[in-house]
Amino acid sequence: MKRILLIGLALLVGGCAASRPASRATRDLVRKPEPPARAVEHFRAGALYDFTDQYKNALLEYYQALVYDSTSAEIYKAIGRDLMRLENYESALQYLQRGLRLAPDDREILYYLAEIHYQLRHFAQSARYFERFLNLDPYNASVQNNLLFLYSQMDSVDKVIALRKKLLEVRGLSDENTYQLISLYLKTKRFSEAEGLLNRLVAQNPDEPLNWLLKGNLLMEVHRDTTAAIQAYQKALELDTNNQEIMARLYRLFQSRGDWKGLVTTFEHLLNRNPDDVQSRLIMAEGLFNLKQYDRARQVVQPLLDSDDYADQAYLLLGRIADAQENHLQAAEYFRKVTRLQPKNKLAWLSLALSYSQAGHHQEALKSLQEALDLFPEDLDLLSFYGSTLNQLARYEEAAKILWKVNRKAPQDLNTVVALGVALENLKQFSRLDSLYDAALTLHPDAAILLNNYSYSLAERGIRLEEALRMAQKAISLEPDNGAYLDTIGWIYYKLGNLEQAASYLSKAVQLRQDSPVVIEHLGDVYFKMGRREEALKYWRRALELDPQNQALKEKISLP
């Protein structure tokens, strides 16, 4: 600001009466009148006060200068500037506007007026003064940026685009302005302009990975061309092999297409170029896992097992491979290693408990979840799984208590509703069970598992069978090859006395659920009701082989 004051002082001394131009005929012959000496004296005194930040004293001197020369834009500007510094904005505006009338092209006055209007939240007026400034000085970066900000605040997208296009002409394609303009084109759905500008950018600088990343984004967002987008991202990744964002986008694209082979090929190429590229190694191993090439996946992550930073991710994948091969206890060992390396890894705790559950070691699963809940005492996923595991141990009252807590906090969580339904069914709390299912179906009207479980419960109780049938039919329409759902609708038809339909559905269910003693028993019950005793005995005996402790089955088989 001190530099500006010196310039102002020089202008004042050079001619305060610049606002009184001579006629055109004599302009070059007439000297500008000298400013009154007393005006100059007071102006200099005010400038000295300004140098020491004594703005009130400076104003007193400038007011005195104005008494002797009311035609000097510099004096009005100095007064307006100091009033602005003292946050007396309304008065500052009056003096600056007078100064602008005397010197319409004074850039400092224009800037001060724009700044004051901005402080007063008069964004449109502020922008107008900055626009006048920019007409006088088109290359002023500060004013350009101020205008862009103001246009954004005013949601004047078209003005932002127009200004950025002007900046593009001035600056060329080499700065951030180009990327911002492309983003604006996309935001306003001016896709052809965005694509045209981006193609120019790529042509001018094909070795810039960001250009290829943007091209990939545009191909996806505008054209939905995943093949071309993948090619663009691959080019970007060749130029910047460690770019995590590009890797993530490529991974998601291959994943969405189910193109695990393409993913493996891409990241294997990167890994061959740089064997130390951990992200490429992990992504490639993920692709091999999804291709069920488990031995290769294990080989790829093997070098990471001794890594301080990535061993946990390697062991997670090894655990998933073991689970996929139904080596659940081996998987549990891997997941346990992850919990030791990264105790705060919630996914590892959930995976550990799930592996134990799949192996039938429900007590071990429960212990693992208790350890996890010591670290995450209010985590709803862990609590829900804990309640489900209590169900497996037939500890239904404990399960219901925990699952109600989760359901109150997350009523939309389907897994919790299903687990809580199991607990309430076994506790024979049917009123609460029906209320639970009714509420859940308002949130998830097309959830096949809810429709199935609710309809089966009603069938078991022998109530509201027509309503149960409608729910079961909807569940079947959503998942026609689900053996459990076929069993449910078959059992409802049995309860309704429609034995032919019951036999048809239950026969299909048995084909899909050959390891389920309940489904097989149901088909035997239908055949018995139809008077086909030998067939009934055949299925009851098969069911008893799977559930040898089932006393009810033994009694059915012993019937005369």
Secondary structure by P-SEA (a helix, b strand, c coil): caaaaaaaaaaaaaccccccccccccccccccccccaaaaaaaaaaaaaaaacaaaaaaaaaaaaaaaccccaaaaaaaaaaaaaacccaaaaaaaaaaaaaccccaaaaaaaaaaaaaacaaaaaaaaaaaaaaaccccaaaaaaaaaaaaaacaaaaaaaaaaaaaaacccccaaaaaaaaaaaaacaaaaaaaaaaaaaaaccccaaaaaaaaaaaaaccccaaaaaaaaaaaaaaccccaaaaaaaaaaaaaacaaaaaaaaaaaaaaacccaaaaaaaaaaaaaaacaaaaaaaaacccccccccaaaaaaaaaaaaaaacaaaaaaaaaaaaaaacccaaaaaaaaaaaaaaacaaaaaaaaaaaaaaaccccaaaaaaaaaaaaaacaaaaaaaaaaaaaaaccccaaaaaaaaaaaaaacaaaaaaaaaaaaaaaccccaaaaaaaaaaaaaaccaaaaaaaaaaaaaaaccccaaaaaaaaaaaaaacaaaaaaaaaaaaaaaccccaaaaaaaaaaaaaacaaaaaaaaaaaaaaaccccaaaaaaaacc
